[in-house]
Amino acid sequence: MIYRPKHFVVQELVGPEMFAARGARAFELLRGEALATLDGLREKFGPVLVNNWHAGGTYKESGLRDFASTTGAKYSMHRYGGAFDCKFNGVKIRDAYEYVLAHPEEFPHLTTVENIKATPAWLHFDVRNHDRGGIWVVDP
């Protein structure tokens, strides 16, 4: 699926090293299904923060992670361009989490979320390929 997000620039979705190496071509490393889901979350809940390093913030690994990164699981969907950790402005993470689980038809590509008990400060979603039916809630 080829997709360019309506509401995000590439710096918000990759870290500074990846952006320095690839610039706008870093979009090639991100899965279209994940980008479409990000836009859907933005349209439903308003502003969504993934990375903010480019604006002087501290988040740089909430989107695509380099394979050399020690953040997260070795085979995390973050390393394959299919996962994002979302923070919302004015919407509680729990409210977004519960809404997504209750309305999967609004996010047709979203297949997996991390258990809110383990990650209460962000909504992790990904678009991994699985056959469990519905949205799979995983523990990180």
N, C-alpha and C positions, 0 to 999 in steps of 0.2 A: 504494500500500500504506500503510494507516494503521497505525502502530506506535508504542508508547511503550516505551522500554527499561525493563527490570526492574532493571538494575544501575547506572544513571547518572542524575544530575540534569543539567538543561540547562546549568548553569554549567560542567560538565566538557566540554561539547561546542561551546560558542560563546565568543567573547571578551567582555571586560567591557563594551565599547561596545554590542555587540549585546544583551547581557543587560540593560543599563540601558535600552535603547530598547524592548525587546520582552518582557522577563521570560520567563515560561513559554511565551509565544506564540512564542518563538524555535524551539520544537519544530516549528512549522509549516514552517520553512525547511529542515528536515533530511529526507532521504529515508528512508522506512521500511525499505528494503532494507539501507541502511548501518547503521541502528540495530539491526536484527535481527542483523546480522553482528557488531556490537560485543558484543551480549549473548552470541552464540555463542562468541566469542573469550574472553570473561570466564568462561563456563561451562567451557571447555576448559582454559584456562591460569591461571585465578585472576585476581587484581586486574590491571586494565588502566588505565593512566594515559593520558589524552588531554590535557586542560588542567588546570592546578592553580592558576591565578591567584587563584581565589576562596578558596584556602587559604594565600595568601601565596607561592605558587610562581611560577616564571618562564614556564611554558607558557601561552600564550593564543591561539596560532594553529595548533594541531594538529588542530583540528576545522574548523568553519565559519569561513571567512575573508571579511572584507568586501571588496567589489570595489575599494576604494581601497587595500587592503593591497599592499605591495611584496614580500611574501613569496611565493615560489613562482611558478609559471607563470600567465600572464594568464588562461587558460581552464582552470585546475586544477579538478578535481572538488571541491576544498575550497570553492570559491566557490559551488558549486551544491548544497551539503549532502549530497554523496555520497562524501566521503573523510575518513579519519581517520588520524593518525599515532599508533600505539600503542606504549607502553612497558610492559613487564611487570615484575612483582615476583617474582623467583625463577626466571624463565624467560629464557634467553638469546634475544635477538632472532632469531639464526640458527636456533635450534631451532624457534621458532614459525613462521618463514618456511618452513622445510623441511617442517614438518608440514602447513601449509596447502596447499602445492603438492602434497604427496603424498596429501592427503585432501580434494579439492575438494567431494566430496559432502556433507561436514559443514558446508560454508559455501556453500549454493546460490546466494546472491545476490552473493557476492564474485566479481568478474570480473577484477580487475587488482591487481597488487602492484608496488611499485618494487623494482628490482634491489637486493638486499642489499649488493652491493659499493658502491653509491652512497649508500645510507642505512643504515649499519650500526647506528645508535643508535636506530632505531625501525622498526616495521613499518608502512609505508604501504599501505593497501588502499583500493580504491574500487569503486563499483558502476556504472561507466560502461557504456553500451550498445555492445557491439562484437560482431563476428561471426568472431573469430579462433579460436573453439573453446577451451574450457578457460580456465584463468587465464592472462592475458597478463602477462608480466613486462616492465616498461618502465623506461627510464632517465629520471630526472627532468630 
